[in-house]
Amino acid sequence: MAVFKFRYEAIKKTKELQEELLTTKLAAIESQISSLIQEINNLNEQKIRLKNNLISQKNIKASDAQLFQKYEADLNLKIKMLKNNIIDLEADKKKIMKQLIEKSKEIKVFETLKENDKIEFFKHLDKIEQKFLDDLSNSKNSELKI
């Protein structure tokens, strides 16, 4: 008996591997985004603790206040840079998601094509089998007439 073999199986497998790679990239980007968000939260908490510490002091020196302002400005700059990194990563994430959707559509097309080819293959097998049975039946009938 003949075995069904999809003619575009290699291409379909390649598309599936590309989809896996994109999924891995997407997960890595999401991980980076969450770690950057955590880092921003840590910097904000550090800024609040420092501010509370400074406020709790009774006598604040002008040099301490200036030092705090410079440090706070530095923290704000770091936070701004991290937010810009997040924006860049979000843009990359959108691009990868679009590519992932496209790959999923391509794979779906190949799966549909495979199903259609499989149906045609089995129809063809049924025709061959039916022809064989008809020929067998005709030969039996002709033998009986002789």
C-alpha positions as CSV (number, residue, x, y, z in Angstrom):
1,M,0.0,0.0,0.0
2,A,1.2,3.5,-0.8
3,V,2.1,5.9,2.0
4,F,1.2,9.5,1.9
5,K,4.1,11.9,1.8
6,F,3.5,15.6,1.8
7,R,5.6,17.3,-0.9
8,Y,6.2,20.5,1.0
9,E,7.0,18.9,4.4
10,A,10.6,20.3,4.5
11,I,9.3,23.8,3.9
12,K,6.6,23.4,6.5
13,K,9.2,22.2,9.1
14,T,11.5,25.1,8.2
15,K,8.6,27.5,8.9
16,E,7.8,25.8,12.2
17,L,11.5,26.1,13.2
18,Q,11.4,29.8,12.3
19,E,8.2,30.2,14.4
20,E,10.0,28.5,17.4
21,L,12.9,30.9,17.0
22,L,10.6,33.9,17.0
23,T,8.8,32.5,20.1
24,T,12.2,32.2,21.9
25,K,13.2,35.7,20.9
26,L,9.8,37.0,22.1
27,A,10.2,35.3,25.5
28,A,13.7,36.7,25.8
29,I,12.5,40.3,25.1
30,E,9.6,39.9,27.6
31,S,12.1,38.7,30.2
32,Q,14.4,41.7,29.5
33,I,11.4,44.1,29.8
34,S,10.4,42.6,33.1
35,S,13.9,42.8,34.5
36,L,14.1,46.5,33.4
37,I,10.8,47.2,35.0
38,Q,12.1,45.6,38.2
39,E,15.2,47.7,38.0
40,I,13.2,50.9,37.6
41,N,11.1,49.9,40.7
42,N,14.2,49.2,42.7
43,L,15.7,52.7,41.7
44,N,12.4,54.4,42.7
45,E,12.4,52.6,46.0
46,Q,16.0,53.6,46.6
47,K,15.1,57.2,45.8
48,I,12.2,57.1,48.3
49,R,14.3,55.5,51.0
50,L,17.0,58.1,50.5
51,K,14.5,61.0,50.6
52,N,12.8,59.6,53.7
53,N,16.2,59.2,55.3
54,L,17.2,62.8,54.5
55,I,13.8,64.1,55.8
56,S,14.1,62.2,59.0
57,Q,17.4,64.0,59.8
58,K,16.9,67.1,62.1
59,N,19.9,69.1,60.9
60,I,20.6,68.8,57.2
61,K,23.8,70.3,55.9
62,A,23.6,72.2,52.6
63,S,26.3,69.9,51.2
64,D,24.2,66.9,52.1
65,A,21.2,68.4,50.4
66,Q,23.2,69.2,47.3
67,L,24.6,65.7,47.3
68,F,21.1,64.3,47.6
69,Q,19.9,66.4,44.7
70,K,22.8,65.3,42.4
71,Y,22.2,61.7,43.4
72,E,18.5,62.0,42.8
73,A,19.2,63.6,39.4
74,D,21.5,60.7,38.6
75,L,18.8,58.2,39.6
76,N,16.2,60.0,37.5
77,L,18.6,59.9,34.5
78,K,19.1,56.1,35.0
79,I,15.3,55.6,35.2
80,K,14.8,57.6,32.0
81,M,17.4,55.5,30.2
82,L,15.8,52.3,31.4
83,K,12.4,53.6,30.2
84,N,13.9,54.4,26.8
85,N,15.3,50.8,26.7
86,I,11.9,49.5,27.5
87,I,10.3,51.5,24.7
88,D,12.9,50.1,22.2
89,L,12.3,46.6,23.5
90,E,8.5,47.1,23.1
91,A,9.0,48.1,19.5
92,D,11.1,45.0,18.9
93,K,8.4,42.9,20.6
94,K,5.8,44.3,18.3
95,K,7.9,43.6,15.2
96,I,8.5,40.0,16.4
97,M,4.9,39.5,17.1
98,K,4.0,40.6,13.6
99,Q,6.5,38.2,12.2
100,L,5.2,35.4,14.5
101,I,1.6,36.0,13.2
102,E,2.9,35.9,9.6
103,K,4.7,32.6,10.3
104,S,1.6,31.2,11.9
105,K,-0.4,32.1,8.9
106,E,2.1,30.5,6.6
107,I,2.2,27.3,8.7
108,K,-1.7,27.2,8.6
109,V,-1.6,27.5,4.8
110,F,0.8,24.5,4.6
111,E,-1.3,22.5,7.0
112,T,-4.4,23.2,4.9
113,L,-2.5,22.2,1.8
114,K,-1.3,19.0,3.4
115,E,-4.9,18.1,4.4
116,N,-6.1,18.8,0.9
117,D,-3.3,16.7,-0.6
118,K,-4.0,13.9,1.8
119,I,-7.7,13.9,0.8
120,E,-6.7,13.8,-2.9
121,F,-4.2,11.0,-2.2
122,F,-6.8,8.8,-0.5
123,K,-9.4,9.6,-3.2
124,H,-6.8,8.4,-5.8
125,L,-6.2,5.3,-3.8
126,D,-9.9,4.6,-3.5
127,K,-10.2,4.9,-7.3
128,I,-7.3,2.5,-7.9
129,E,-8.8,0.1,-5.4
130,Q,-12.2,0.4,-7.0
131,K,-10.7,-0.2,-10.5
132,F,-8.9,-3.2,-9.2
133,L,-12.1,-4.6,-7.7
134,D,-14.0,-3.9,-10.9
135,D,-11.3,-5.7,-12.9
136,L,-11.3,-8.6,-10.5
137,S,-15.1,-8.8,-10.7
138,N,-15.1,-8.6,-14.5
139,S,-12.4,-11.3,-14.7
140,K,-14.4,-13.6,-12.3
141,N,-17.6,-13.0,-14.4
142,S,-15.7,-13.8,-17.7
143,E,-14.3,-17.0,-16.1
144,L,-17.7,-18.1,-15.0
145,K,-19.1,-17.6,-18.6
146,I,-16.4,-19.8,-20.1
